[in-house]
Amino acid sequence: MQVAVRQSVPFQPSAGATYKLVVRSAEEAVTAIREQLGESARVLSVRQLPSQGLAGLLRRPRLEVIAQLSAPELPAEMQPMLGLPADDRPATVANAFSLDRESRFSRDMPAGLGDLLRRSGFSPALIGRLEAAPELAGHETKPLHHVLVDVGATLGAAARRRAPVPLPARAAFLGSPGAGRTTALCKWLAREIFSRHRTGRVFKAEFDRPNPSEGLGVFCEAVGLMLEHATPDSPIRQDENEFAYLDMPAISVRRPQENRQALRYLDSAQVEGRVLVLNALYDVSLLRETYAVGRDLGATHLVFTHLDELEHWGRLWDFLIEGELSPLFLSTGSGLTGDLVHDVVGAVMRRTLPGAPIPHLS
């Protein structure tokens, strides 16, 4: 049984029962679940409710969250990612929305380099590399604000070694369920049309799995484009100087064999650009798994979404420095137009190391 939870009305939760919440953000869901159901509650599923009409596309989307109180543990082999089919193991509230409580240190702790970097979400591996970097030798004897400038310069130098790669005119947007793949495509389309004054064609691919795109169809109509359907037997046509962008079905992380048809189609259709869209709120280990699946699909570019809800941006550095994908943009809001940050490295630098020099990428 599913019971709608209203935060303003007290109730007595029952062990084993499931509850449905409709909220505006992941943070609101976490707060409501913990206050109403407690720390033992588990998230069974999260999905974005569809927008109603064109006006709904411009408003913040709502999330439907299904949670269970004191759900039983399942075997380790059934541990899945959040947002996959119903046979997956429920995620804890903290894991579901990637709340890294270990990174929240007491204000009474000494403000050393490692502590500050951990507070900003830097991974232990990257912190170790920075502390051992020759250019940061002797940082223990320097004022902390000088050390942070040096850390920023070190990260900036690493970012400069990987100049951004332009997105090809024919590109597909890929992502796991809940990553915000279609919203990211709409943001990029808005930039192409309104800022760069380009035009082209937009395709929705379905193959053997559903690919809901009501919002994309309404958005295309609003900006003067026609949403077309792509099938394995239909070639992609585009005129010279036009773009051709594809909204692909959600990729599977736990069952990568299900992605083979999409890979065959992308290769046969000669789709050179492949944008992997990642939900920055997901656990880092899940982000890495999805990143690896994206690489197997030939991903060339990277987009992070839900940055408006992410507290610790430092977790992005590993992907920006060590990853092979070229950062395309950051999605900092839920609107289908705007809320797009093209200077990825600069934005992450400002959020994690205020005052550090911003690298200029060519």
C-alpha positions as CSV (number, residue, x, y, z in Angstrom):
1,M,0.0,0.0,0.0
2,Q,1.2,3.5,-0.8
3,V,0.3,6.4,1.4
4,A,0.9,10.0,0.5
5,V,3.1,11.7,3.1
6,R,2.2,15.3,3.9
7,Q,4.9,17.0,5.9
8,S,2.5,19.3,7.8
9,V,0.3,16.4,9.1
10,P,1.9,14.1,11.8
11,F,1.3,10.3,11.4
12,Q,2.5,7.0,12.8
13,P,4.5,5.1,10.2
14,S,4.1,1.3,10.1
15,A,7.1,-1.0,9.7
16,G,7.3,-2.5,6.2
17,A,4.8,-0.1,4.7
18,T,5.6,2.1,1.7
19,Y,5.0,5.8,1.4
20,K,4.8,8.1,-1.6
21,L,6.1,11.7,-1.5
22,V,5.9,14.4,-4.1
23,V,8.6,16.9,-3.6
24,R,10.4,19.7,-5.5
25,S,14.0,18.5,-4.9
26,A,16.2,15.7,-3.5
27,E,17.0,17.8,-0.5
28,E,13.3,18.2,0.3
29,A,12.8,14.5,-0.1
30,V,15.7,13.6,2.3
31,T,14.4,16.0,4.9
32,A,10.8,14.7,4.7
33,I,11.8,11.0,4.8
34,R,14.1,11.5,7.7
35,E,11.6,13.6,9.7
36,Q,8.6,11.4,8.9
37,L,10.0,7.9,8.6
38,G,13.4,8.1,10.3
39,E,16.9,7.0,9.3
40,S,15.9,3.4,8.7
41,A,13.7,4.2,5.8
42,R,14.8,3.1,2.3
43,V,14.1,4.7,-1.1
44,L,12.5,2.3,-3.5
45,S,12.3,4.5,-6.5
46,V,12.6,8.1,-7.7
47,R,11.1,9.5,-10.9
48,Q,10.5,12.9,-12.3
49,L,6.8,13.7,-12.8
50,P,6.0,14.8,-16.4
51,S,5.4,18.5,-17.0
52,Q,1.9,19.6,-18.1
53,G,2.0,21.8,-21.2
54,L,4.5,24.4,-22.3
55,A,4.1,26.4,-19.1
56,G,5.1,23.3,-17.1
57,L,8.4,23.1,-18.9
58,L,9.5,26.4,-17.5
59,R,8.7,25.5,-13.9
60,R,10.8,23.3,-11.6
61,P,9.9,19.7,-12.0
62,R,8.5,17.6,-9.2
63,L,9.9,14.3,-8.0
64,E,7.9,11.3,-6.9
65,V,9.7,9.3,-4.2
66,I,8.6,5.9,-3.0
67,A,10.1,5.0,0.4
68,Q,9.7,2.0,2.7
69,L,10.1,1.8,6.5
70,S,12.4,-0.9,7.8
71,A,12.7,-2.7,4.4
72,P,14.5,-6.1,4.7
73,E,18.0,-6.4,3.4
74,L,18.5,-8.3,0.1
75,P,21.5,-10.3,-1.0
76,A,24.6,-8.5,-2.2
77,E,24.1,-9.7,-5.8
78,M,20.9,-7.7,-6.0
79,Q,22.5,-4.4,-5.2
80,P,21.6,-2.0,-8.1
81,M,21.7,1.6,-9.0
82,L,18.9,4.0,-8.0
83,G,16.3,4.5,-10.7
84,L,16.5,1.0,-12.4
85,P,13.6,-1.4,-12.6
86,A,11.6,-2.5,-9.5
87,D,13.6,-5.7,-8.9
88,D,16.5,-3.6,-7.6
89,R,17.4,-3.4,-3.9
90,P,16.1,-0.3,-2.2
91,A,18.7,2.4,-1.6
92,T,19.2,4.1,1.8
93,V,18.1,7.7,2.0
94,A,21.8,8.8,2.2
95,N,22.9,6.7,-0.7
96,A,19.9,7.5,-2.9
97,F,20.6,11.2,-2.8
98,S,24.4,10.9,-2.3
99,L,24.6,12.7,1.1
100,D,28.2,12.2,2.1
101,R,27.9,12.7,5.9
102,E,31.5,11.7,6.4
103,S,32.6,14.8,4.5
104,R,30.9,17.1,7.0
105,F,33.6,17.8,9.6
106,S,33.2,19.7,12.8
107,R,34.1,23.4,12.8
108,D,36.3,22.7,15.7
109,M,38.7,20.6,13.7
110,P,42.0,22.2,12.6
111,A,41.7,23.8,9.1
112,G,44.4,21.8,7.5
113,L,44.6,21.2,3.7
114,G,43.3,17.7,3.8
115,D,40.3,18.7,6.0
116,L,39.3,21.6,3.8
117,L,39.6,19.6,0.6
118,R,37.5,16.8,2.1
119,R,34.9,19.3,3.1
120,S,34.7,20.4,-0.5
121,G,34.1,16.8,-1.6
122,F,37.6,16.0,-3.0
123,S,38.2,12.2,-3.1
124,P,40.8,10.7,-0.8
125,A,42.8,9.6,-3.8
126,L,43.0,13.1,-5.3
127,I,43.8,14.6,-1.9
128,G,46.7,12.2,-1.5
129,R,48.0,13.1,-5.0
130,L,47.8,16.8,-4.2
131,E,49.6,16.5,-0.9
132,A,52.3,14.5,-2.6
133,A,52.6,16.8,-5.6
134,P,56.2,18.4,-5.9
135,E,54.7,21.8,-6.6
136,L,52.9,21.7,-3.3
137,A,56.0,20.6,-1.2
138,G,56.3,22.4,2.1
139,H,52.7,23.5,2.2
140,E,52.7,22.8,6.0
141,T,54.7,26.0,6.5
142,K,52.7,28.3,4.2
143,P,49.5,30.2,5.1
144,L,46.5,28.1,4.1
145,H,45.2,30.7,1.7
146,H,48.5,30.6,-0.2
147,V,48.3,26.8,-0.3
148,L,44.8,26.9,-1.8
149,V,46.0,29.2,-4.5
150,D,48.8,26.6,-5.3
151,V,46.3,23.8,-5.3
152,G,44.1,25.7,-7.7
153,A,47.1,26.3,-10.0
154,T,48.0,22.6,-9.9
155,L,44.5,21.6,-10.8
156,G,44.3,24.3,-13.5
157,A,47.5,23.1,-15.1
158,A,46.1,19.5,-15.2
159,A,42.9,20.9,-16.8
160,R,44.8,22.9,-19.4
161,R,46.5,19.7,-20.6
162,R,43.0,18.6,-21.8
163,A,41.7,21.3,-24.1
164,P,37.9,21.1,-24.7
165,V,36.8,19.3,-27.8
166,P,33.9,20.9,-29.9
167,L,30.8,18.8,-30.1
168,P,30.3,17.3,-33.6
169,A,27.2,18.4,-35.6
170,R,25.8,14.9,-35.3
171,A,25.6,13.8,-31.6
172,A,23.6,11.7,-29.3
173,F,22.7,12.3,-25.6
174,L,23.2,9.2,-23.3
175,G,22.4,8.6,-19.7
176,S,21.0,6.3,-17.1
177,P,17.5,6.7,-15.7
178,G,17.1,9.9,-13.7
179,A,20.3,11.5,-15.0
180,G,18.4,14.3,-16.8
181,R,19.4,13.3,-20.3
182,T,16.5,14.9,-22.1
183,T,16.6,18.1,-20.1
184,A,20.3,18.4,-20.9
185,L,19.5,18.0,-24.6
186,C,16.9,20.8,-24.4
187,K,19.3,23.1,-22.7
188,W,21.9,22.5,-25.4
189,L,19.3,23.0,-28.1
190,A,18.3,26.3,-26.6
191,R,21.9,27.4,-26.6
192,E,22.4,26.3,-30.2
193,I,19.2,28.1,-31.4
194,F,19.2,31.3,-29.3
195,S,22.9,32.0,-28.7
196,R,24.6,30.5,-31.7
197,H,21.7,31.0,-34.1
198,R,21.9,27.5,-35.5
199,T,19.2,25.2,-36.7
200,G,18.9,21.5,-37.4
201,R,17.0,18.3,-36.6
202,V,16.1,16.4,-33.4
203,F,15.5,12.7,-33.3
204,K,14.1,10.4,-30.6
205,A,15.3,6.8,-30.6
206,E,13.4,4.0,-28.9
207,F,14.5,0.6,-30.3
208,D,13.3,-2.2,-28.0
209,R,12.7,-0.1,-24.9
210,P,10.5,2.9,-24.2
211,N,11.9,6.5,-24.4
212,P,9.2,8.9,-23.1
213,S,9.8,12.4,-24.4
214,E,6.6,14.4,-24.1
215,G,8.6,17.4,-22.8
216,L,11.1,17.2,-25.6
217,G,8.3,17.2,-28.2
218,V,6.6,20.2,-26.7
219,F,10.0,22.0,-26.4
220,C,10.9,21.3,-30.0
221,E,7.5,22.7,-31.1
222,A,8.0,25.8,-29.1
223,V,11.4,26.5,-30.7
224,G,10.3,25.7,-34.2
225,L,11.8,22.2,-34.6
226,M,10.1,19.0,-35.4
227,L,10.8,15.9,-33.3
228,E,11.5,13.0,-35.6
229,H,11.7,9.3,-34.8
230,A,14.9,7.3,-35.3
231,T,14.8,3.5,-35.9
232,P,17.6,1.0,-36.8
233,D,16.3,1.1,-40.4
234,S,15.9,4.9,-40.8
235,P,19.0,6.8,-41.7
236,I,19.7,10.2,-40.1
237,R,19.7,13.0,-42.7
238,Q,20.9,16.5,-42.1
239,D,21.7,19.4,-44.4
240,E,25.1,21.0,-44.5
241,N,25.8,23.4,-41.5
242,E,22.8,21.9,-39.6
243,F,23.0,19.9,-36.4
244,A,21.4,16.5,-35.8
245,Y,20.9,15.6,-32.2
246,L,19.5,12.3,-30.8
247,D,17.7,11.6,-27.6
248,M,18.7,8.0,-26.9
249,P,16.9,5.5,-24.6
250,A,18.2,5.2,-21.0
251,I,21.4,3.1,-20.8
252,S,21.6,0.2,-18.4
253,V,24.5,0.2,-15.9
254,R,23.9,-3.2,-14.3
255,R,23.0,-5.0,-17.6
256,P,25.4,-3.5,-20.1
257,Q,24.5,-6.2,-22.7
258,E,21.2,-4.3,-23.1
259,N,23.2,-1.4,-24.6
260,R,24.5,-3.3,-27.6
261,Q,21.7,-2.3,-29.9
262,A,22.2,1.3,-29.1
263,L,26.0,1.0,-29.8
264,R,25.4,-0.7,-33.1
265,Y,23.0,2.0,-34.1
266,L,25.3,4.9,-33.2
267,D,28.1,3.3,-35.1
268,S,26.0,2.5,-38.2
269,A,24.4,6.0,-38.2
270,Q,27.9,7.5,-37.9
271,V,27.1,9.5,-34.8
272,E,30.5,10.9,-33.9
273,G,29.5,13.0,-30.8
274,R,28.2,11.0,-27.8
275,V,27.4,13.1,-24.7
276,L,27.2,11.2,-21.4
277,V,24.9,12.9,-18.9
278,L,25.6,12.1,-15.2
279,N,23.5,13.1,-12.2
280,A,26.0,14.7,-9.9
281,L,23.9,13.7,-6.9
282,Y,24.6,10.0,-7.3
283,D,27.2,8.2,-5.2
284,V,30.7,8.5,-6.6
285,S,31.0,4.8,-7.1
286,L,27.8,4.8,-9.1
287,L,29.1,7.8,-11.2
288,R,32.3,5.8,-12.0
289,E,30.3,2.8,-13.1
290,T,28.1,4.8,-15.3
291,Y,31.1,6.7,-16.7
292,A,32.7,3.3,-17.6
293,V,29.5,2.2,-19.4
294,G,29.5,5.5,-21.3
295,R,33.0,4.9,-22.4
296,D,32.1,1.5,-23.7
297,L,29.4,3.2,-25.8
298,G,32.0,5.5,-27.3
299,A,31.1,8.6,-25.2
300,T,33.1,11.7,-26.2
301,H,31.7,14.5,-24.0
302,L,30.4,14.8,-20.4
303,V,27.6,16.8,-18.8
304,F,26.8,16.9,-15.1
305,T,23.3,17.7,-14.0
306,H,21.5,18.7,-10.7
307,L,24.4,21.0,-9.7
308,D,21.9,23.3,-8.1
309,E,21.3,20.6,-5.4
310,L,24.9,19.4,-5.0
311,E,26.7,20.7,-1.9
312,H,30.2,19.3,-2.4
313,W,31.4,20.1,-6.0
314,G,34.9,18.7,-5.3
315,R,33.8,15.2,-6.3
316,L,33.8,16.4,-9.9
317,W,37.5,17.0,-10.1
318,D,38.4,13.3,-10.6
319,F,36.2,13.2,-13.7
320,L,37.5,16.5,-15.1
321,I,41.2,15.7,-14.6
322,E,41.5,11.9,-14.9
323,G,38.6,11.2,-17.2
324,E,38.9,10.9,-21.0
325,L,35.7,12.7,-21.8
326,S,35.6,16.4,-22.8
327,P,33.4,18.5,-20.4
328,L,30.5,20.1,-22.4
329,F,28.6,22.0,-19.7
330,L,27.1,21.9,-16.2
331,S,23.4,22.0,-15.6
332,T,22.7,24.2,-12.6
333,G,18.9,24.2,-12.7
334,S,15.8,22.4,-13.9
335,G,14.7,24.8,-16.6
336,L,14.9,23.7,-20.2
337,T,16.4,27.1,-21.2
338,G,19.3,28.7,-19.3
339,D,20.9,27.2,-16.2
340,L,23.8,26.1,-18.4
341,V,27.5,26.7,-17.4
342,H,29.8,26.2,-20.3
343,D,33.0,27.1,-18.3
344,V,33.0,23.8,-16.5
345,V,36.5,23.9,-14.9
346,G,36.1,27.6,-13.9
347,A,32.8,26.9,-12.2
348,V,34.1,24.0,-10.3
349,M,37.2,25.9,-9.3
350,R,35.1,28.8,-8.0
351,R,32.9,26.5,-5.9
352,T,35.7,24.4,-4.4
353,L,38.7,26.8,-4.2
354,P,37.5,30.4,-3.9
355,G,40.3,32.8,-4.7
356,A,42.3,30.3,-6.8
357,P,43.3,31.4,-10.3
358,I,40.8,30.3,-13.0
359,P,42.5,28.4,-15.8
360,H,42.0,29.7,-19.3
361,L,41.3,26.8,-21.7
362,S,41.9,27.1,-25.4
